[in-house]
Amino acid sequence: MRWIWGCMLGLIVVLWPATPVAACSMIEPTLDSLTQQADLIVVATVSNIDGDQAFFTVDTPIKGSVTGEPLSVLNHIIGYDAGCKPELAEGNRFAEGSTWILFLNPNQLSASATWQTSNFYDNGALKVEQDQVRYREQSREQTQPLTDLVSTLTNYSLAGGPTATVLPVDQTAEPKVQPSINMPTATPEAVLPVTETTAEQASVLPWVLVGIGVLAGIGALIGWRRSR
């Protein structure tokens, strides 16, 4: 019996880091879901860094409306707090001259930048290196040529709504909030892809893992004792 309790205690200690916050970061979006959640998707190159803003020159528009004006993007990774709410994480995310596929939403975390990358840590911005893009999907590292990935994202965007448009020079690509008469103004929770359902799932997941681990340990110990 002491062996069983020892095994259970050991499993709990090992799985304890899988807290709700850790579980939030384990939720990996697909490229399709990222495409649907983003208001603006572009291939763009960093032209300038100014404090916590990175200014991007658009190379290829994929979804949303863009102009020849640089895009002002929050120069931070977007993380989670203890309640799975989005928050500013590591800064100095982008380097001048680097090229990225950006999944963008209106900035809700800092007054200085117009846009912020979609949530899920680094999945909202995919770095382009030698015309190749590396990303994670379905818990696997994958690499695609830039042209192929742009085609894939364009198809996802076509399935979900209008694709990219180029506005006249005298118009800006800044997001415009147009609340309806009977609907409240959007909140950060509504814009970013972290919902109450996601937070609830994240809080349950670690204990499901603990339960599975404990049952597996008990079964292994019973089998070992019988074999003796």
N, C-alpha and C positions, 0 to 999 in steps of 0.2 A: 504493500500500500504506500510506503514511503517513497518507493521508486516512482509511482504514479504522480504523487503530489510534487515530487522534485522535478519531474518532467514538465508538469503543468506550469510550475513556477518559472522554469527556464524558458518555456515558450512565451510566457507573458512578458518576461524581461526582454527577449529578442524582438517581439512584435510591438513593444511599447512605443518605439519611435513612430509607428504608423498612426499618429494622432490625426484628428480631423483636418488639421492644417496640412500635414503631409499627404493625406488622402486627396485634398483639393489639388495639389500639384501633380497627383498621379492621373488626373482626368485629362486625357489627351484628345483634343479635337481632331476631326478629320479635315482634310483640305476643303471638302465640300461644305462642312459646317462653318469653317472659318470664312469661306467665300460668302455664304448667306448672311453671316453676322456682321461682316464689315460693310461700312458705308462707302468706302473708297479703297480700291486695290490698284497698285501701280508697281512697275519696276522703276526704281529711281536711284540716283546717285547723290551722295552727300556733297554739297557744294560749299557749305560753311557751318561752323559750330559757333553758337553764341550762348554761353551759359548752359541752361538746361534745355535749350532748343537746338535741334539739328535741322538745317534747311536742305531740302532735297530738290534736285532738278529731275523732272519726270522724263524717263526714257520711253516707257511704254505704258499707256493707260489700259487697264483691264476692266475696271468697274468704277462707276461714279463719274463726276464731272471735274475736269482739270483745265488749267490754263497754262500759259508759259511762265507764270509766277512760281517761285520756289514754294514748296510745301513746308510749313513750320510744324515739326513733329517733336513731341516730348522726348528728350534724350535720356530716358530711363526704361529699364525693364519694369513691367507691371506685375506685381506679386499679389499675395494674399495676406490679410491679417488673421488673427486668431479666430475670427468668425467667418472666414472664407470670403471676406469682402476685398475688393481690389484696392491696392495701395501702391505707392511708389517704392520700387526696390532699387537695385543697383543703378547708378548713374553712369554717364560717359559711355553710353551703349554703342554709339555710332562713331566711326572714324571718318575724317574727311577723305573723300575720294573713293570710299567703299560703295558698292552697289547692292541693293536689297530689293526683295519683293516685300512690299509693305501691305498689311491688312490693317486699315485705319478706321477709327471711330472718332467722333468729336471729343476733344479733351475735356475730361471731367475732374482731373486731379491737380492741375496747375493752371494758373491764369495766363502764363506766358506763351504757351504753345497752342496752336489751333487744333492740332490732331494728336492723338495718342494711338499706339499700336493696340490691336485687339488683345484680350487677356490671354491667360495660359502661358505665363512667363515668356519664353523666347519664341513661341510659335507665331506670334503676331508679326514677326519680321524674319525673313529667310535670306541669309546672305548668299550672294552670287559670287562664285570664285571660278575663274577661267570658264565662264559660260556654263557652269554646273551649279546645281542647287541641292544642298543636303538638308534633309528634314526627317522628322520622326512621324510615323503614322502606323497605327495598330501595333504599337510597342516595338517597331523595327526602324532601324536607320535605313533611309532610302536616298538615292541620288538620281536626279533627272537632268537632262540638258535643259537649259533655260527656255529655249523655244518650245520644247514639248510641254513643260510645266505651264507656260503662259497659255498654250492652247487648251490644256486641261482646265485651268482656272476660268478661261473664257467660256468654255462649255458649261461649267458649273454655274457661272453667272447668268448665262442665257437661260438656264433651267429655272433660275430663281427670280429673274427680273431684268431690267434694262442693263445693258453693258456700258462701257465707258463712252463718254461724249467729251468733245473739246469745245469749251466755251469761247465766246469772242474775247478778244484781248482786254476789253474794258470791263469784263466781269471777273470775279474772283472765284476760287474753288472753295472758299470758306463754307463750312456747313451752316445752313440756315434752319433754325428751329421754327416750325410753324404749328403751334399747338392748336388742336381743334376746339370748338366751342364747348363740347361736353367731355373733353378728355383733359386730365391733368398734364402739366408740363413734365417732360421726361426727366427722370432722376438717374444718377450714376448707376444704380442697380438695374434700371431698365435698359440702359444703353449697353452695358458690358455683359458678356455671356456668363455671369455667375448668378444663378437663381436660387430661391429658397429650396427648390427641389434638389439642386446640385449640392448645396450645403448639407441638407438632410442626408442625402446619400453618402456624402463624404464622412459624416459623423458616425454612420452605421457601419461603413465598410471595415474600419480597423477591428471592430468587435466580431464581425463575421469571420475575419481572418484568424483572430484569436481562437474562436470556437472551433473552426476547422482544424487548426493546429493542435489544439488540445485533444480532440477526438482522434486525430491521426496518431498522436503520441500514445494515447491509452491503448489503441488497437495494436500498435507496435509492441508495447510492453506486455500485453496479454499474450501475443503470439510468441514473444521471447520466453516468457515463463512456461508456457505449454511445451515449448521445444526442449526445455530442460527436464 
